[in-house]
Amino acid sequence: MLATSRLLEFLWEAATEHAAYVQNLSFTKFIPNSTPYQLWTGRKPNIAHLQEFGAPVWVLAEGQRVLHKMLPKSHQKVYVGYNDSSKSVKYYNTETRSILTS
C-alpha cells in the first residue's frame, strides 16, 4: 500500500481523482440525507466496488507466448483509481513506472 507521504509526484493526479470520486458518493453536511451522485442521477450510489487508494490488486497476465501450468496467471499491482469510460480499474505498474488500465 502506498502512503501519501511517499507517493510519487505523478500519482497525485490519480489520488485527487479518486478522492473526488469517493467524495461524490459520500454524504455531505450541506446536503442532508442524500449524496451529490444521488442528486445528479436520482438514484442511490452503489459503493460495493470501492477500494482504498494504493491497495494491492491482482491483474490477469495477458499475452504470454509460452503457456506453462505452473506460471502465475496474474501479477500484483497497486490500485490508483477507476476508468471513467468503462468499468475498469487503473493500476500503477512499479516495473514500468506507468499507470495502466485493466
C-alpha positions as CSV (number, residue, x, y, z in Angstrom):
1,M,0.0,0.0,0.0
2,L,1.3,3.5,-0.9
3,A,1.4,6.0,1.9
4,T,0.6,9.6,0.8
5,S,3.9,10.8,2.3
6,R,5.8,8.5,0.0
7,L,3.5,9.0,-3.0
8,L,5.3,9.7,-6.3
9,E,4.6,13.1,-7.7
10,F,2.9,11.9,-10.9
11,L,0.5,9.8,-8.9
12,W,-1.0,12.9,-7.1
13,E,-3.4,13.4,-10.1
14,A,-4.8,9.9,-9.7
15,A,-5.1,10.4,-6.0
16,T,-7.1,13.6,-6.3
17,E,-9.4,12.0,-9.0
18,H,-10.0,9.1,-6.6
19,A,-10.7,11.4,-3.7
20,A,-13.2,13.4,-5.8
21,Y,-14.9,10.2,-7.0
22,V,-15.3,8.9,-3.4
23,Q,-16.5,12.3,-2.2
24,N,-19.3,12.4,-4.8
25,L,-20.5,9.1,-3.5
26,S,-20.4,10.2,0.2
27,F,-22.9,12.1,2.3
28,T,-22.1,15.8,3.0
29,K,-23.1,18.2,5.7
30,F,-24.7,20.6,3.3
31,I,-26.9,18.1,1.6
32,P,-28.8,16.2,4.3
33,N,-30.0,12.6,3.6
34,S,-28.5,12.3,0.1
35,T,-25.2,12.4,-1.8
36,P,-24.1,14.6,-4.8
37,Y,-24.3,11.5,-7.0
38,Q,-27.9,10.9,-5.8
39,L,-28.9,14.5,-6.6
40,W,-27.3,14.3,-10.1
41,T,-28.8,10.9,-11.2
42,G,-31.8,10.4,-8.9
43,R,-30.6,7.0,-7.7
44,K,-28.6,5.8,-4.7
45,P,-25.0,5.1,-5.5
46,N,-23.6,1.5,-5.5
47,I,-20.5,1.5,-3.3
48,A,-19.7,-2.2,-3.4
49,H,-16.9,-1.6,-5.9
50,L,-14.9,1.0,-3.8
51,Q,-11.3,0.2,-3.0
52,E,-8.7,2.0,-1.0
53,F,-6.2,4.1,-3.0
54,G,-2.9,2.2,-3.0
55,A,-4.4,-1.1,-2.2
56,P,-2.9,-4.2,-3.9
57,V,-4.8,-5.5,-6.9
58,W,-4.2,-8.6,-9.0
59,V,-4.1,-8.1,-12.7
60,L,-4.5,-11.0,-15.1
61,A,-1.4,-11.6,-17.2
62,E,-2.2,-11.3,-20.9
63,G,-0.1,-12.2,-23.9
64,Q,2.0,-14.9,-22.5
65,R,3.6,-16.7,-25.5
66,V,4.6,-19.8,-23.7
67,L,1.9,-21.2,-21.5
68,H,3.0,-23.2,-18.5
69,K,0.6,-24.6,-16.0
70,M,2.8,-23.6,-13.0
71,L,3.5,-20.0,-14.0
72,P,1.4,-17.3,-12.3
73,K,-1.6,-16.2,-14.2
74,S,-1.8,-12.7,-12.6
75,H,0.6,-10.1,-11.1
76,Q,0.2,-7.9,-8.1
77,K,-0.1,-4.2,-8.9
78,V,-1.1,-1.0,-7.0
79,Y,-4.7,0.3,-7.3
80,V,-4.9,4.0,-8.3
81,G,-8.5,4.6,-9.4
82,Y,-11.3,3.8,-11.8
83,N,-11.5,4.5,-15.5
84,D,-14.2,7.0,-16.4
85,S,-15.2,5.5,-19.8
86,S,-15.7,1.8,-18.7
87,K,-15.9,-0.4,-15.6
88,S,-12.2,-0.9,-15.5
89,V,-9.5,-0.3,-12.8
90,K,-6.4,1.9,-13.2
91,Y,-3.3,0.4,-11.6
92,Y,0.3,1.5,-11.1
93,N,2.9,-0.8,-12.6
94,T,6.1,-0.4,-10.5
95,E,8.3,-2.1,-13.1
96,T,7.5,0.3,-15.9
97,R,6.5,3.3,-13.6
98,S,3.3,3.9,-15.5
99,I,-0.5,3.9,-14.9
100,L,-2.3,1.3,-16.9
101,T,-6.0,0.1,-17.2
102,S,-7.3,-3.4,-16.8
